[in-house]
Amino acid sequence: MSAPGHDGKHHHRHKEGDARPSRNSSSSPEVTAIADARARVPGRFEGDVRRIRIHSLASTPTLELQLDDGSGRISALFMGRRGISGIDCGRRLAIEGTPVAGERGLTLYNPAYDLL
């Protein structure tokens, strides 16, 4: 039997600049449907990685991914990164941060993320 509040899944919380993943010891924060995401309102969004692209912004390598939860899509930009171990198209992922409105829709910059 598992301990209370433990769902048997391994959740790792990552933040840009972390040397290694840390264990998420608290219960997962409330997840917001991507369709309900609003600019400048912090949230946690879960979905499947639908697109990964590497490009340069102001001469800085940038990993861009698009997350889809069935209700909508949101982008995440990881500045200074060409890839992140464990993140591939089709992977289930949670990102957490404050969306910014832009020409391509809502984007989170360097969000915390959990591999699901």
Phi and psi in degrees as GROMACS dihedral restraints (atoms count N, CA, C in turn):
[ dihedral_restraints ]
;  ai    aj    ak    al  type     phi  dphi    fc
    3     4     5     6     1   -87.1    20    10
    4     5     6     7     1   160.3    20    10
    6     7     8     9     1   -67.8    20    10
    7     8     9    10     1   152.9    20    10
    9    10    11    12     1   -56.5    20    10
   10    11    12    13     1   137.1    20    10
   12    13    14    15     1    81.2    20    10
   13    14    15    16     1    -1.8    20    10
   15    16    17    18     1  -104.0    20    10
   16    17    18    19     1   122.7    20    10
   18    19    20    21     1   -95.4    20    10
   19    20    21    22     1     5.3    20    10
   21    22    23    24     1    84.9    20    10
   22    23    24    25     1    -8.0    20    10
   24    25    26    27     1   -92.6    20    10
   25    26    27    28     1   151.4    20    10
   27    28    29    30     1   -94.2    20    10
   28    29    30    31     1   119.5    20    10
   30    31    32    33     1  -114.5    20    10
   31    32    33    34     1   130.2    20    10
   33    34    35    36     1  -119.7    20    10
   34    35    36    37     1   135.3    20    10
   36    37    38    39     1  -103.3    20    10
   37    38    39    40     1   126.6    20    10
   39    40    41    42     1  -122.9    20    10
   40    41    42    43     1   140.9    20    10
   42    43    44    45     1  -132.9    20    10
   43    44    45    46     1   141.1    20    10
   45    46    47    48     1   -49.4    20    10
   46    47    48    49     1   130.2    20    10
   48    49    50    51     1    95.0    20    10
   49    50    51    52     1   -11.7    20    10
   51    52    53    54     1   -64.3    20    10
   52    53    54    55     1   138.3    20    10
   54    55    56    57     1   -72.3    20    10
   55    56    57    58     1   -35.5    20    10
   57    58    59    60     1  -154.4    20    10
   58    59    60    61     1   160.0    20    10
   60    61    62    63     1   -64.4    20    10
   61    62    63    64     1   147.6    20    10
   63    64    65    66     1  -111.1    20    10
   64    65    66    67     1   153.0    20    10
   66    67    68    69     1   -77.4    20    10
   67    68    69    70     1   132.1    20    10
   69    70    71    72     1   -83.9    20    10
   70    71    72    73     1   104.3    20    10
   72    73    74    75     1   -89.0    20    10
   73    74    75    76     1   -17.3    20    10
   75    76    77    78     1   -94.5    20    10
   76    77    78    79     1   166.8    20    10
   78    79    80    81     1   -67.0    20    10
   79    80    81    82     1   153.2    20    10
   81    82    83    84     1   -60.6    20    10
   82    83    84    85     1   138.3    20    10
   84    85    86    87     1   -64.9    20    10
   85    86    87    88     1   162.9    20    10
   87    88    89    90     1   -62.3    20    10
   88    89    90    91     1   135.9    20    10
   90    91    92    93     1   -94.6    20    10
   91    92    93    94     1   135.4    20    10
   93    94    95    96     1  -101.1    20    10
   94    95    96    97     1   132.8    20    10
   96    97    98    99     1   -62.2    20    10
   97    98    99   100     1   139.6    20    10
   99   100   101   102     1   -59.3    20    10
  100   101   102   103     1   -35.0    20    10
  102   103   104   105     1   -61.3    20    10
  103   104   105   106     1   -24.0    20    10
  105   106   107   108     1   -95.1    20    10
  106   107   108   109     1     0.2    20    10
  108   109   110   111     1   -64.3    20    10
  109   110   111   112     1   141.5    20    10
  111   112   113   114     1  -131.2    20    10
  112   113   114   115     1   143.9    20    10
  114   115   116   117     1   -59.5    20    10
  115   116   117   118     1   139.5    20    10
  117   118   119   120     1    66.8    20    10
  118   119   120   121     1    13.4    20    10
  120   121   122   123     1  -115.8    20    10
  121   122   123   124     1   109.3    20    10
  123   124   125   126     1   -57.8    20    10
  124   125   126   127     1   147.7    20    10
  126   127   128   129     1  -163.9    20    10
  127   128   129   130     1   169.1    20    10
  129   130   131   132     1  -116.8    20    10
  130   131   132   133     1   130.0    20    10
  132   133   134   135     1  -127.5    20    10
  133   134   135   136     1   133.2    20    10
  135   136   137   138     1  -119.6    20    10
  136   137   138   139     1   142.7    20    10
  138   139   140   141     1  -179.9    20    10
  139   140   141   142     1  -170.2    20    10
  141   142   143   144     1  -100.8    20    10
  142   143   144   145     1   139.0    20    10
  144   145   146   147     1   -70.4    20    10
  145   146   147   148     1   119.3    20    10
  147   148   149   150     1  -101.9    20    10
  148   149   150   151     1   -26.7    20    10
  150   151   152   153     1  -150.3    20    10
  151   152   153   154     1   140.8    20    10
  153   154   155   156     1  -129.2    20    10
  154   155   156   157     1   132.7    20    10
  156   157   158   159     1  -141.4    20    10
  157   158   159   160     1   141.5    20    10
  159   160   161   162     1  -115.4    20    10
  160   161   162   163     1   127.2    20    10
  162   163   164   165     1  -149.9    20    10
  163   164   165   166     1  -180.0    20    10
  165   166   167   168     1  -110.6    20    10
  166   167   168   169     1   135.5    20    10
  168   169   170   171     1  -121.2    20    10
  169   170   171   172     1   119.1    20    10
  171   172   173   174     1    51.9    20    10
  172   173   174   175     1    46.2    20    10
  174   175   176   177     1    66.1    20    10
  175   176   177   178     1    12.3    20    10
  177   178   179   180     1  -106.8    20    10
  178   179   180   181     1   126.4    20    10
  180   181   182   183     1   -60.2    20    10
  181   182   183   184     1   137.1    20    10
  183   184   185   186     1  -137.6    20    10
  184   185   186   187     1   128.4    20    10
  186   187   188   189     1   -93.5    20    10
  187   188   189   190     1   123.0    20    10
  189   190   191   192     1  -114.6    20    10
  190   191   192   193     1   132.4    20    10
  192   193   194   195     1  -132.2    20    10
  193   194   195   196     1   154.0    20    10
  195   196   197   198     1  -116.2    20    10
  196   197   198   199     1   128.6    20    10
  198   199   200   201     1  -108.6    20    10
  199   200   201   202     1   136.3    20    10
  201   202   203   204     1  -128.3    20    10
  202   203   204   205     1   125.4    20    10
  204   205   206   207     1  -110.1    20    10
  205   206   207   208     1     9.6    20    10
  207   208   209   210     1    93.8    20    10
  208   209   210   211     1   -22.6    20    10
  210   211   212   213     1  -100.4    20    10
  211   212   213   214     1   -18.2    20    10
  213   214   215   216     1   174.3    20    10
  214   215   216   217     1  -176.7    20    10
  216   217   218   219     1  -128.4    20    10
  217   218   219   220     1   148.0    20    10
  219   220   221   222     1  -140.4    20    10
  220   221   222   223     1   148.9    20    10
  222   223   224   225     1  -104.2    20    10
  223   224   225   226     1   152.2    20    10
  225   226   227   228     1  -130.7    20    10
  226   227   228   229     1   134.1    20    10
  228   229   230   231     1  -114.6    20    10
  229   230   231   232     1   129.0    20    10
  231   232   233   234     1  -113.4    20    10
  232   233   234   235     1    99.5    20    10
  234   235   236   237     1   -69.1    20    10
  235   236   237   238     1   137.1    20    10
  237   238   239   240     1    79.7    20    10
  238   239   240   241     1     9.8    20    10
  240   241   242   243     1  -119.5    20    10
  241   242   243   244     1   139.8    20    10
  243   244   245   246     1  -104.3    20    10
  244   245   246   247     1   -11.8    20    10
  246   247   248   249     1  -177.1    20    10
  247   248   249   250     1   161.8    20    10
  249   250   251   252     1  -134.3    20    10
  250   251   252   253     1   123.8    20    10
  252   253   254   255     1   -55.5    20    10
  253   254   255   256     1   130.4    20    10
  255   256   257   258     1    93.2    20    10
  256   257   258   259     1   -12.1    20    10
  258   259   260   261     1  -102.6    20    10
  259   260   261   262     1   114.4    20    10
  261   262   263   264     1  -136.9    20    10
  262   263   264   265     1   163.8    20    10
  264   265   266   267     1   -57.9    20    10
  265   266   267   268     1   136.2    20    10
  267   268   269   270     1    93.1    20    10
  268   269   270   271     1   -14.7    20    10
  270   271   272   273     1   -71.0    20    10
  271   272   273   274     1   138.9    20    10
  273   274   275   276     1   -81.7    20    10
  274   275   276   277     1   133.6    20    10
  276   277   278   279     1  -145.8    20    10
  277   278   279   280     1   149.0    20    10
  279   280   281   282     1  -117.2    20    10
  280   281   282   283     1   137.1    20    10
  282   283   284   285     1  -124.7    20    10
  283   284   285   286     1   149.5    20    10
  285   286   287   288     1  -139.4    20    10
  286   287   288   289     1   130.0    20    10
  288   289   290   291     1   169.9    20    10
  289   290   291   292     1  -163.3    20    10
  291   292   293   294     1  -111.6    20    10
  292   293   294   295     1   113.4    20    10
  294   295   296   297     1   -64.9    20    10
  295   296   297   298     1   145.8    20    10
  297   298   299   300     1  -118.7    20    10
  298   299   300   301     1   135.3    20    10
  300   301   302   303     1   -79.8    20    10
  301   302   303   304     1   135.9    20    10
  303   304   305   306     1  -146.7    20    10
  304   305   306   307     1  -175.4    20    10
  306   307   308   309     1   -65.7    20    10
  307   308   309   310     1   -23.2    20    10
  309   310   311   312     1   -99.4    20    10
  310   311   312   313     1    12.5    20    10
  312   313   314   315     1   103.4    20    10
  313   314   315   316     1  -156.2    20    10
  315   316   317   318     1   -83.1    20    10
  316   317   318   319     1   138.1    20    10
  318   319   320   321     1  -136.3    20    10
  319   320   321   322     1   138.9    20    10
  321   322   323   324     1  -104.5    20    10
  322   323   324   325     1   132.3    20    10
  324   325   326   327     1   -99.3    20    10
  325   326   327   328     1   125.4    20    10
  327   328   329   330     1    46.5    20    10
  328   329   330   331     1    52.6    20    10
  330   331   332   333     1   -71.5    20    10
  331   332   333   334     1   156.6    20    10
  333   334   335   336     1   -68.1    20    10
  334   335   336   337     1   150.7    20    10
  336   337   338   339     1  -145.1    20    10
  337   338   339   340     1   153.1    20    10
  339   340   341   342     1  -126.8    20    10
  340   341   342   343     1   131.7    20    10
  342   343   344   345     1   -81.2    20    10
  343   344   345   346     1   124.7    20    10
